Amino acid sequence: MDKRMSNKGFTLIEMCVVLMFVSLLSLIPFKRLLIFTNAKETMNDLISTQYAAVKTHTKQSIDLQSHNQTVTFNAKGNISQATRIEFHQQKIQLTLMLATGRIYIRRIESD
């Protein structure tokens, strides 16, 4: 009996509790990453459309159906109207600057 008790180690329950704790901790940064996914996909679509306008020297449009907006880039990659696209669930806002064609992403402040 003494021989068995001298073998120090972890029980299956202890290992499962530690594994569950580590798993929960690993989900925290992953959830934060998922928040930006939809906004970054929209931003990448806008940048691709802007690049296509500059490359082909033609006017290019992208229809953002989820936001009921259409963004049009001229041949120089600029937009004719400044636009804000908000992702309310993720509290993120994309801002398209007039005349420069720059696109900014920022977190919306909660009230």
N, CA, C and O atoms as a printed pandas DataFrame, in Angstrom:
     atom_number atom_name residue_name chain_id  residue_number  x_coord  y_coord  z_coord
0              1         N          MET        A               1    0.812   -1.189    0.000
1              2        CA          MET        A               1    0.000    0.000    0.000
2              3         C          MET        A               1    0.859    1.259    0.000
3              4         O          MET        A               1    0.522    2.245   -0.655
4              5         N          ASP        A               2    1.982    1.225    0.744
5              6        CA          ASP        A               2    2.864    2.378    0.780
6              7         C          ASP        A               2    3.479    2.638   -0.579
7              8         O          ASP        A               2    3.731    3.786   -0.947
8              9         N          LYS        A               3    3.718    1.587   -1.316
9             10        CA          LYS        A               3    4.315    1.730   -2.640
10            11         C          LYS        A               3    3.369    2.493   -3.574
11            12         O          LYS        A               3    3.818    3.331   -4.357
12            13         N          ARG        A               4    2.080    2.213   -3.499
13            14        CA          ARG        A               4    1.111    2.902   -4.339
14            15         C          ARG        A               4    0.979    4.369   -3.962
15            16         O          ARG        A               4    0.913    5.222   -4.847
16            17         N          MET        A               5    0.940    4.676   -2.711
17            18        CA          MET        A               5    0.772    6.051   -2.246
18            19         C          MET        A               5    2.024    6.893   -2.515
19            20         O          MET        A               5    1.931    8.118   -2.599
20            21         N          SER        A               6    3.174    6.265   -2.650
21            22        CA          SER        A               6    4.387    7.039   -2.894
22            23         C          SER        A               6    4.475    7.523   -4.342
23            24         O          SER        A               6    5.249    8.434   -4.636
24            25         N          ASN        A               7    3.703    6.935   -5.243
25            26        CA          ASN        A               7    3.675    7.397   -6.633
26            27         C          ASN        A               7    2.827    8.659   -6.720
27            28         O          ASN        A               7    1.601    8.599   -6.814
28            29         N          LYS        A               8    3.494    9.784   -6.686
29            30        CA          LYS        A               8    2.788   11.060   -6.763
30            31         C          LYS        A               8    2.436   11.337   -8.214
31            32         O          LYS        A               8    3.253   11.125   -9.110
32            33         N          GLY        A               9    1.235   11.803   -8.439
33            34        CA          GLY        A               9    0.796   12.117   -9.791
34            35         C          GLY        A               9   -0.557   12.796   -9.752
35            36         O          GLY        A               9   -1.116   13.037   -8.683
36            37         N          PHE        A              10   -1.069   13.097  -10.915
37            38        CA          PHE        A              10   -2.357   13.770  -11.015
38            39         C          PHE        A              10   -3.446   12.759  -11.336
39            40         O          PHE        A              10   -3.230   11.808  -12.087
40            41         N          THR        A              11   -4.606   12.977  -10.762
41            42        CA          THR        A              11   -5.739   12.109  -11.064
42            43         C          THR        A              11   -6.377   12.582  -12.373
43            44         O          THR        A              11   -6.096   13.678  -12.860
44            45         N          LEU        A              12   -7.225   11.745  -12.919
45            46        CA          LEU        A              12   -7.918   12.080  -14.154
46            47         C          LEU        A              12   -8.800   13.317  -13.972
47            48         O          LEU        A              12   -8.880   14.153  -14.871
48            49         N          ILE        A              13   -9.443   13.438  -12.848
49            50        CA          ILE        A              13  -10.304   14.592  -12.555
50            51         C          ILE        A              13   -9.478   15.873  -12.542
51            52         O          ILE        A              13   -9.878   16.876  -13.134
52            53         N          GLU        A              14   -8.335   15.845  -11.874
53            54        CA          GLU        A              14   -7.481   17.033  -11.812
54            55         C          GLU        A              14   -7.013   17.443  -13.209
55            56         O          GLU        A              14   -6.993   18.629  -13.538
56            57         N          MET        A              15   -6.647   16.485  -14.005
57            58        CA          MET        A              15   -6.188   16.792  -15.360
58            59         C          MET        A              15   -7.322   17.368  -16.207
59            60         O          MET        A              15   -7.098   18.285  -16.997
60            61         N          CYS        A              16   -8.541   16.838  -16.050
61            62        CA          CYS        A              16   -9.687   17.357  -16.802
62            63         C          CYS        A              16  -10.021   18.790  -16.399
63            64         O          CYS        A              16  -10.352   19.610  -17.254
64            65         N          VAL        A              17   -9.937   19.098  -15.110
65            66        CA          VAL        A              17  -10.209   20.457  -14.628
66            67         C          VAL        A              17   -9.179   21.433  -15.200
67            68         O          VAL        A              17   -9.546   22.517  -15.654
68            69         N          VAL        A              18   -7.927   21.071  -15.185
69            70        CA          VAL        A              18   -6.879   21.935  -15.737
70            71         C          VAL        A              18   -7.061   22.109  -17.242
71            72         O          VAL        A              18   -6.908   23.217  -17.755
72            73         N          LEU        A              19   -7.378   21.047  -17.946
73            74        CA          LEU        A              19   -7.603   21.123  -19.384
74            75         C          LEU        A              19   -8.785   22.032  -19.712
75            76         O          LEU        A              19   -8.722   22.813  -20.662
76            77         N          MET        A              20   -9.865   21.935  -18.931
77            78        CA          MET        A              20  -11.030   22.794  -19.144
78            79         C          MET        A              20  -10.657   24.262  -18.901
79            80         O          MET        A              20  -11.066   25.139  -19.661
80            81         N          PHE        A              21   -9.896   24.525  -17.861
81            82        CA          PHE        A              21   -9.486   25.890  -17.546
82            83         C          PHE        A              21   -8.615   26.476  -18.658
83            84         O          PHE        A              21   -8.817   27.624  -19.055
84            85         N          VAL        A              22   -7.676   25.728  -19.153
85            86        CA          VAL        A              22   -6.805   26.190  -20.243
86            87         C          VAL        A              22   -7.624   26.422  -21.516
87            88         O          VAL        A              22   -7.380   27.382  -22.248
88            89         N          SER        A              23   -8.580   25.555  -21.774
89            90        CA          SER        A              23   -9.429   25.712  -22.962
90            91         C          SER        A              23  -10.240   26.994  -22.890
91            92         O          SER        A              23  -10.356   27.714  -23.882
92            93         N          LEU        A              24  -10.801   27.283  -21.729
93            94        CA          LEU        A              24  -11.583   28.507  -21.573
94            95         C          LEU        A              24  -10.713   29.754  -21.728
95            96         O          LEU        A              24  -11.143   30.744  -22.320
96            97         N          LEU        A              25   -9.502   29.707  -21.202
97            98        CA          LEU        A              25   -8.598   30.845  -21.344
98            99         C          LEU        A              25   -8.182   31.069  -22.802
99           100         O          LEU        A              25   -7.971   32.205  -23.227
100          101         N          SER        A              26   -8.068   29.992  -23.551
101          102        CA          SER        A              26   -7.656   30.132  -24.952
102          103         C          SER        A              26   -8.772   30.703  -25.820
103          104         O          SER        A              26   -8.491   31.235  -26.895
104          105         N          LEU        A              27  -10.028   30.609  -25.388
105          106        CA          LEU        A              27  -11.143   31.131  -26.172
106          107         C          LEU        A              27  -11.256   32.649  -26.100
107          108         O          LEU        A              27  -11.832   33.256  -27.003
108          109         N          ILE        A              28  -10.736   33.268  -25.076
109          110        CA          ILE        A              28  -10.870   34.715  -24.902
110          111         C          ILE        A              28  -10.239   35.486  -26.059
111          112         O          ILE        A              28  -10.930   36.319  -26.647
112          113         N          PRO        A              29   -8.976   35.268  -26.426
113          114        CA          PRO        A              29   -8.422   36.013  -27.566
114          115         C          PRO        A              29   -9.082   35.619  -28.887
115          116         O          PRO        A              29   -9.195   36.451  -29.786
116          117         N          PHE        A              30   -9.515   34.380  -29.018
117          118        CA          PHE        A              30  -10.134   33.923  -30.255
118          119         C          PHE        A              30  -11.460   34.627  -30.488
119          120         O          PHE        A              30  -11.782   34.972  -31.625
120          121         N          LYS        A              31  -12.238   34.848  -29.427
121          122        CA          LYS        A              31  -13.508   35.561  -29.568
122          123         C          LYS        A              31  -13.267   36.997  -30.015
123          124         O          LYS        A              31  -14.018   37.517  -30.840
124          125         N          ARG        A              32  -12.252   37.635  -29.496
125          126        CA          ARG        A              32  -11.927   39.007  -29.886
126          127         C          ARG        A              32  -11.532   39.066  -31.368
127          128         O          ARG        A              32  -11.852   40.032  -32.060
128          129         N          LEU        A              33  -10.857   38.058  -31.835
129          130        CA          LEU        A              33  -10.467   37.989  -33.239
130          131         C          LEU        A              33  -11.691   37.856  -34.137
131          132         O          LEU        A              33  -11.736   38.460  -35.209
132          133         N          LEU        A              34  -12.673   37.084  -33.722
133          134        CA          LEU        A              34  -13.885   36.890  -34.516
134          135         C          LEU        A              34  -14.702   38.166  -34.646
135          136         O          LEU        A              34  -15.434   38.324  -35.623
136          137         N          ILE        A              35  -14.597   39.077  -33.689
137          138        CA          ILE        A              35  -15.357   40.322  -33.724
138          139         C          ILE        A              35  -14.997   41.140  -34.955
139          140         O          ILE        A              35  -15.881   41.734  -35.572
140          141         N          PHE        A              36  -13.740   41.186  -35.321
141          142        CA          PHE        A              36  -13.288   42.012  -36.432
142          143         C          PHE        A              36  -13.431   41.334  -37.796
143          144         O          PHE        A              36  -13.222   41.981  -38.822
144          145         N          THR        A              37  -13.776   40.065  -37.828
145          146        CA          THR        A              37  -13.782   39.321  -39.084
146          147         C          THR        A              37  -14.703   39.925  -40.123
147          148         O          THR        A              37  -14.276   40.149  -41.256
148          149         N          ASN        A              38  -15.952   40.198  -39.777
149          150        CA          ASN        A              38  -16.916   40.733  -40.735
150          151         C          ASN        A              38  -16.500   42.118  -41.237
151          152         O          ASN        A              38  -16.593   42.399  -42.432
152          153         N          ALA        A              39  -16.048   42.972  -40.339
153          154        CA          ALA        A              39  -15.618   44.312  -40.734
154          155         C          ALA        A              39  -14.375   44.249  -41.626
155          156         O          ALA        A              39  -14.263   45.006  -42.590
156          157         N          LYS        A              40  -13.456   43.359  -41.308
157          158        CA          LYS        A              40  -12.242   43.249  -42.127
158          159         C          LYS        A              40  -12.545   42.670  -43.499
159          160         O          LYS        A              40  -11.908   43.051  -44.481
160          161         N          GLU        A              41  -13.507   41.754  -43.586
161          162        CA          GLU        A              41  -13.893   41.228  -44.896
162          163         C          GLU        A              41  -14.472   42.338  -45.769
163          164         O          GLU        A              41  -14.149   42.438  -46.953
164          165         N          THR        A              42  -15.331   43.173  -45.178
165          166        CA          THR        A              42  -15.900   44.304  -45.916
166          167         C          THR        A              42  -14.805   45.270  -46.326
167          168         O          THR        A              42  -14.809   45.773  -47.449
168          169         N          MET        A              43  -13.873   45.534  -45.435
169          170        CA          MET        A              43  -12.766   46.433  -45.739
170          171         C          MET        A              43  -11.906   45.869  -46.870
171          172         O          MET        A              43  -11.489   46.615  -47.756
172          173         N          ASN        A              44  -11.641   44.580  -46.852
173          174        CA          ASN        A              44  -10.859   43.958  -47.923
174          175         C          ASN        A              44  -11.596   44.033  -49.258
175          176         O          ASN        A              44  -10.971   44.242  -50.297
176          177         N          ASP        A              45  -12.925   43.863  -49.239
177          178        CA          ASP        A              45  -13.711   44.003  -50.471
178          179         C          ASP        A              45  -13.623   45.424  -51.018
179          180         O          ASP        A              45  -13.505   45.624  -52.227
180          181         N          LEU        A              46  -13.679   46.404  -50.129
181          182        CA          LEU        A              46  -13.574   47.802  -50.553
182          183         C          LEU        A              46  -12.199   48.092  -51.154
183          184         O          LEU        A              46  -12.092   48.758  -52.184
184          185         N          ILE        A              47  -11.169   47.595  -50.514
185          186        CA          ILE        A              47   -9.806   47.825  -51.008
186          187         C          ILE        A              47   -9.599   47.138  -52.356
187          188         O          ILE        A              47   -8.941   47.691  -53.237
188          189         N          SER        A              48  -10.151   45.945  -52.521
189          190        CA          SER        A              48  -10.033   45.235  -53.803
190          191         C          SER        A              48  -10.737   46.000  -54.926
191          192         O          SER        A              48  -10.228   46.098  -56.043
192          193         N          THR        A              49  -11.910   46.537  -54.609
193          194        CA          THR        A              49  -12.644   47.322  -55.601
194          195         C          THR        A              49  -11.890   48.601  -55.939
195          196         O          THR        A              49  -11.834   49.002  -57.101
196          197         N          GLN        A              50  -11.319   49.233  -54.942
197          198        CA          GLN        A              50  -10.530   50.447  -55.163
198          199         C          GLN        A              50   -9.312   50.142  -56.041
199          200         O          GLN        A              50   -8.993   50.898  -56.959
200          201         N          TYR        A              51   -8.649   49.044  -55.755
201          202        CA          TYR        A              51   -7.489   48.640  -56.545
202          203         C          TYR        A              51   -7.884   48.357  -57.991
203          204         O          TYR        A              51   -7.165   48.731  -58.917
204          205         N          ALA        A              52   -9.029   47.696  -58.188
205          206        CA          ALA        A              52   -9.501   47.401  -59.542
206          207         C          ALA        A              52   -9.792   48.694  -60.306
207          208         O          ALA        A              52   -9.528   48.773  -61.506
208          209         N          ALA        A              53  -10.328   49.697  -59.631
209          210        CA          ALA        A              53  -10.610   50.978  -60.276
210          211         C          ALA        A              53   -9.322   51.654  -60.734
211          212         O          ALA        A              53   -9.253   52.191  -61.840
212          213         N          VAL        A              54   -8.310   51.625  -59.884
213          214        CA          VAL        A              54   -7.028   52.254  -60.233
214          215         C          VAL        A              54   -6.328   51.471  -61.342
215          216         O          VAL        A              54   -5.772   52.062  -62.268
216          217         N          LYS        A              55   -6.357   50.163  -61.248
217          218        CA          LYS        A              55   -5.648   49.325  -62.217
218          219         C          LYS        A              55   -6.263   49.421  -63.616
219          220         O          LYS        A              55   -5.544   49.483  -64.613
220          221         N          THR        A              56   -7.596   49.432  -63.680
221          222        CA          THR        A              56   -8.258   49.453  -64.992
222          223         C          THR        A              56   -8.585   50.857  -65.488
223          224         O          THR        A              56   -9.048   51.026  -66.616
224          225         N          HIS        A              57   -8.347   51.862  -64.650
225          226        CA          HIS        A              57   -8.657   53.258  -64.982
226          227         C          HIS        A              57  -10.122   53.439  -65.344
227          228         O          HIS        A              57  -10.460   54.203  -66.248
228          229         N          THR        A              58  -10.990   52.726  -64.628
229          230        CA          THR        A              58  -12.433   52.846  -64.837
230          231         C          THR        A              58  -13.130   52.977  -63.489
231          232         O          THR        A              58  -12.568   52.657  -62.441
232          233         N          LYS        A              59  -14.355   53.452  -63.546
233          234        CA          LYS        A              59  -15.172   53.567  -62.345
234          235         C          LYS        A              59  -15.618   52.174  -61.909
235          236         O          LYS        A              59  -16.092   51.383  -62.725
236          237         N          GLN        A              60  -15.463   51.882  -60.633
237          238        CA          GLN        A              60  -15.846   50.578  -60.082
238          239         C          GLN        A              60  -16.776   50.796  -58.894
239          240         O          GLN        A              60  -16.569   51.711  -58.096
240          241         N          SER        A              61  -17.800   49.954  -58.780
241          242        CA          SER        A              61  -18.748   50.052  -57.672
242          243         C          SER        A              61  -18.819   48.731  -56.920
243          244         O          SER        A              61  -18.600   47.656  -57.478
244          245         N          ILE        A              62  -19.129   48.849  -55.650
245          246        CA          ILE        A              62  -19.362   47.672  -54.826
246          247         C          ILE        A              62  -20.667   47.897  -54.073
247          248         O          ILE        A              62  -20.879   48.955  -53.480
248          249         N          ASP        A              63  -21.537   46.895  -54.101
249          250        CA          ASP        A              63  -22.832   46.972  -53.439
250          251         C          ASP        A              63  -22.736   46.247  -52.109
251          252         O          ASP        A              63  -22.536   45.033  -52.066
252          253         N          LEU        A              64  -22.877   46.989  -51.033
253          254        CA          LEU        A              64  -22.842   46.410  -49.694
254          255         C          LEU        A              64  -24.280   46.154  -49.271
255          256         O          LEU        A              64  -24.903   46.994  -48.623
256          257         N          GLN        A              65  -24.799   44.999  -49.638
257          258        CA          GLN        A              65  -26.209   44.686  -49.416
258          259         C          GLN        A              65  -26.567   44.644  -47.943
259          260         O          GLN        A              65  -27.677   45.024  -47.569
260          261         N          SER        A              66  -25.663   44.197  -47.114
261          262        CA          SER        A              66  -25.968   44.102  -45.686
262          263         C          SER        A              66  -26.135   45.478  -45.034
263          264         O          SER        A              66  -26.718   45.590  -43.956
264          265         N          HIS        A              67  -25.617   46.532  -45.700
265          266        CA          HIS        A              67  -25.719   47.892  -45.163
266          267         C          HIS        A              67  -26.546   48.805  -46.063
267          268         O          HIS        A              67  -26.649   50.002  -45.799
268          269         N          ASN        A              68  -27.131   48.257  -47.114
269          270        CA          ASN        A              68  -27.938   49.023  -48.069
270          271         C          ASN        A              68  -27.180   50.239  -48.606
271          272         O          ASN        A              68  -27.731   51.337  -48.688
272          273         N          GLN        A              69  -25.930   50.038  -48.964
273          274        CA          GLN        A              69  -25.102   51.114  -49.493
274          275         C          GLN        A              69  -24.342   50.626  -50.721
275          276         O          GLN        A              69  -23.998   49.450  -50.840
276          277         N          THR        A              70  -24.094   51.560  -51.621
277          278        CA          THR        A              70  -23.238   51.295  -52.762
278          279         C          THR        A              70  -22.096   52.294  -52.710
279          280         O          THR        A              70  -22.320   53.496  -52.565
280          281         N          VAL        A              71  -20.886   51.805  -52.826
281          282        CA          VAL        A              71  -19.698   52.662  -52.817
282          283         C          VAL        A              71  -19.090   52.612  -54.208
283          284         O          VAL        A              71  -18.863   51.536  -54.762
284          285         N          THR        A              72  -18.828   53.796  -54.770
285          286        CA          THR        A              72  -18.270   53.893  -56.116
286          287         C          THR        A              72  -16.909   54.581  -56.055
287          288         O          THR        A              72  -16.767   55.657  -55.475
288          289         N          PHE        A              73  -15.922   53.945  -56.658
289          290        CA          PHE        A              73  -14.577   54.501  -56.751
290          291         C          PHE        A              73  -14.358   54.991  -58.175
291          292         O          PHE        A              73  -14.712   54.296  -59.127
292          293         N          ASN        A              74  -13.770   56.198  -58.335
293          294        CA          ASN        A              74  -13.462   56.679  -59.684
294          295         C          ASN        A              74  -12.148   56.062  -60.165
295          296         O          ASN        A              74  -11.555   55.234  -59.472
296          297         N          ALA        A              75  -11.699   56.464  -61.342
297          298        CA          ALA        A              75  -10.513   55.867  -61.951
298          299         C          ALA        A              75   -9.237   56.090  -61.139
299          300         O          ALA        A              75   -8.263   55.356  -61.299
300          301         N          LYS        A              76   -9.241   57.107  -60.265
301          302        CA          LYS        A              76   -8.067   57.379  -59.431
302          303         C          LYS        A              76   -8.152   56.693  -58.071
303          304         O          LYS        A              76   -7.238   56.821  -57.256
304          305         N          GLY        A              77   -9.239   55.968  -57.818
305          306        CA          GLY        A              77   -9.386   55.263  -56.555
306          307         C          GLY        A              77  -10.029   56.077  -55.459
307          308         O          GLY        A              77  -10.057   55.651  -54.305
308          309         N          ASN        A              78  -10.551   57.252  -55.802
309          310        CA          ASN        A              78  -11.223   58.100  -54.823
310          311         C          ASN        A              78  -12.723   57.864  -54.874
311          312         O          ASN        A              78  -13.253   57.380  -55.874
312          313         N          ILE        A              79  -13.399   58.207  -53.792
313          314        CA          ILE        A              79  -14.847   58.080  -53.771
314          315         C          ILE        A              79  -15.468   59.465  -53.928
315          316         O          ILE        A              79  -14.841   60.479  -53.619
316          317         N          SER        A              80  -16.698   59.491  -54.408
317          318        CA          SER        A              80  -17.353   60.777  -54.640
318          319         C          SER        A              80  -18.135   61.252  -53.423
319          320         O          SER        A              80  -18.551   62.409  -53.370
320          321         N          GLN        A              81  -18.337   60.385  -52.456
321          322        CA          GLN        A              81  -19.105   60.742  -51.270
322          323         C          GLN        A              81  -18.513   60.032  -50.062
323          324         O          GLN        A              81  -18.334   58.814  -50.075
324          325         N          ALA        A              82  -18.212   60.795  -49.022
325          326        CA          ALA        A              82  -17.688   60.186  -47.797
326          327         C          ALA        A              82  -18.746   59.260  -47.210
327          328         O          ALA        A              82  -19.938   59.564  -47.243
328          329         N          THR        A              83  -18.308   58.151  -46.684
329          330        CA          THR        A              83  -19.248   57.132  -46.214
330          331         C          THR        A              83  -18.785   56.541  -44.893
331          332         O          THR        A              83  -17.590   56.380  -44.643
332          333         N          ARG        A              84  -19.767   56.220  -44.050
333          334        CA          ARG        A              84  -19.496   55.483  -42.816
334          335         C          ARG        A              84  -20.315   54.209  -42.856
335          336         O          ARG        A              84  -21.505   54.223  -43.173
336          337         N          ILE        A              85  -19.663   53.116  -42.531
337          338        CA          ILE        A              85  -20.322   51.820  -42.466
338          339         C          ILE        A              85  -20.172   51.320  -41.040
339          340         O          ILE        A              85  -19.058   51.154  -40.544
340          341         N          GLU        A              86  -21.295   51.083  -40.387
341          342        CA          GLU        A              86  -21.253   50.678  -38.983
342          343         C          GLU        A              86  -21.679   49.224  -38.825
343          344         O          GLU        A              86  -22.642   48.763  -39.440
344          345         N          PHE        A              87  -20.944   48.531  -37.995
345          346        CA          PHE        A              87  -21.253   47.163  -37.601
346          347         C          PHE        A              87  -21.665   47.233  -36.136
347          348         O          PHE        A              87  -20.827   47.131  -35.240
348          349         N          HIS        A              88  -22.960   47.407  -35.902
349          350        CA          HIS        A              88  -23.448   47.674  -34.550
350          351         C          HIS        A              88  -23.202   46.521  -33.584
351          352         O          HIS        A              88  -22.848   46.751  -32.428
352          353         N          GLN        A              89  -23.381   45.301  -34.036
353          354        CA          GLN        A              89  -23.188   44.174  -33.138
354          355         C          GLN        A              89  -21.741   44.084  -32.676
355          356         O          GLN        A              89  -21.469   43.704  -31.537
356          357         N          GLN        A              90  -20.820   44.431  -33.555
357          358        CA          GLN        A              90  -19.407   44.338  -33.213
358          359         C          GLN        A              90  -18.840   45.656  -32.711
359          360         O          GLN        A              90  -17.682   45.720  -32.300
360          361         N          LYS        A              91  -19.665   46.725  -32.742
361          362        CA          LYS        A              91  -19.259   48.059  -32.299
362          363         C          LYS        A              91  -18.017   48.535  -33.049
363          364         O          LYS        A              91  -17.052   49.014  -32.454
364          365         N          ILE        A              92  -18.073   48.387  -34.382
365          366        CA          ILE        A              92  -16.965   48.787  -35.237
366          367         C          ILE        A              92  -17.500   49.692  -36.332
367          368         O          ILE        A              92  -18.634   49.527  -36.784
368          369         N          GLN        A              93  -16.687   50.647  -36.759
369          370        CA          GLN        A              93  -17.089   51.581  -37.791
370          371         C          GLN        A              93  -15.984   51.698  -38.845
371          372         O          GLN        A              93  -14.815   51.889  -38.512
372          373         N          LEU        A              94  -16.367   51.580  -40.113
373          374        CA          LEU        A              94  -15.454   51.834  -41.219
374          375         C          LEU        A              94  -15.758   53.226  -41.752
375          376         O          LEU        A              94  -16.921   53.561  -41.978
376          377         N          THR        A              95  -14.734   54.037  -41.954
377          378        CA          THR        A              95  -14.913   55.380  -42.489
378          379         C          THR        A              95  -14.125   55.483  -43.783
379          380         O          THR        A              95  -12.922   55.223  -43.811
380          381         N          LEU        A              96  -14.815   55.868  -44.864
381          382        CA          LEU        A              96  -14.178   56.069  -46.161
382          383         C          LEU        A              96  -14.037   57.564  -46.377
383          384         O          LEU        A              96  -15.032   58.289  -46.415
384          385         N          MET        A              97  -12.808   58.023  -46.516
385          386        CA          MET        A              97  -12.531   59.457  -46.608
386          387         C          MET        A              97  -12.696   59.963  -48.033
387          388         O          MET        A              97  -12.284   59.314  -48.995
388          389         N          LEU        A              98  -13.299   61.117  -48.145
389          390        CA          LEU        A              98  -13.527   61.769  -49.426
390          391         C          LEU        A              98  -12.214   62.290  -49.995
391          392         O          LEU        A              98  -11.393   62.838  -49.259
392          393         N          ALA        A              99  -12.012   62.124  -51.286
393          394        CA          ALA        A              99  -10.876   62.637  -52.059
394          395         C          ALA        A              99   -9.563   61.895  -51.818
395          396         O          ALA        A              99   -8.693   61.911  -52.689
396          397         N          THR        A             100   -9.392   61.252  -50.680
397          398        CA          THR        A             100   -8.139   60.526  -50.448
398          399         C          THR        A             100   -8.288   59.044  -50.740
399          400         O          THR        A             100   -7.318   58.379  -51.102
400          401         N          GLY        A             101   -9.500   58.524  -50.585
401          402        CA          GLY        A             101   -9.724   57.102  -50.808
402          403         C          GLY        A             101   -9.263   56.231  -49.659
403          404         O          GLY        A             101   -9.247   55.006  -49.778
404          405         N          ARG        A             102   -8.889   56.842  -48.551
405          406        CA          ARG        A             102   -8.427   56.065  -47.393
406          407         C          ARG        A             102   -9.606   55.463  -46.646
407          408         O          ARG        A             102  -10.696   56.034  -46.600
408          409         N          ILE        A             103   -9.363   54.297  -46.064
409          410        CA          ILE        A             103  -10.387   53.598  -45.307
410          411         C          ILE        A             103   -9.853   53.364  -43.898
411          412         O          ILE        A             103   -8.794   52.766  -43.712
412          413         N          TYR        A             104  -10.603   53.846  -42.912
413          414        CA          TYR        A             104  -10.205   53.695  -41.518
414          415         C          TYR        A             104  -11.171   52.768  -40.805
415          416         O          TYR        A             104  -12.370   52.768  -41.081
416          417         N          ILE        A             105  -10.640   51.983  -39.891
417          418        CA          ILE        A             105  -11.465   51.113  -39.049
418          419         C          ILE        A             105  -11.238   51.529  -37.606
419          420         O          ILE        A             105  -10.102   51.717  -37.170
420          421         N          ARG        A             106  -12.347   51.670  -36.864
421          422        CA          ARG        A             106  -12.216   52.047  -35.452
422          423         C          ARG        A             106  -13.349   51.440  -34.641
423          424         O          ARG        A             106  -14.402   51.091  -35.174
424          425         N          ARG        A             107  -13.117   51.325  -33.376
425          426        CA          ARG        A             107  -14.111   50.786  -32.440
426          427         C          ARG        A             107  -15.043   51.913  -32.017
427          428         O          ARG        A             107  -14.587   53.018  -31.723
428          429         N          ILE        A             108  -16.350   51.641  -31.986
429          430        CA          ILE        A             108  -17.336   52.628  -31.573
430          431         C          ILE        A             108  -17.378   52.658  -30.052
431          432         O          ILE        A             108  -17.460   51.617  -29.399
432          433         N          GLU        A             109  -17.322   53.869  -29.497
433          434        CA          GLU        A             109  -17.376   54.036  -28.054
434          435         C          GLU        A             109  -18.766   53.693  -27.547
435          436         O          GLU        A             109  -19.758   54.092  -28.158
436          437         N          SER        A             110  -18.858   52.965  -26.445
437          438        CA          SER        A             110  -20.174   52.672  -25.869
438          439         C          SER        A             110  -20.564   53.781  -24.922
439          440         O          SER        A             110  -19.734   54.328  -24.195
440          441         N          ASP        A             111  -21.856   54.106  -24.945
441          442        CA          ASP        A             111  -22.361   55.211  -24.129
442          443         C          ASP        A             111  -22.583   54.826  -22.695
443          444         O          ASP        A             111  -23.006   55.657  -21.892
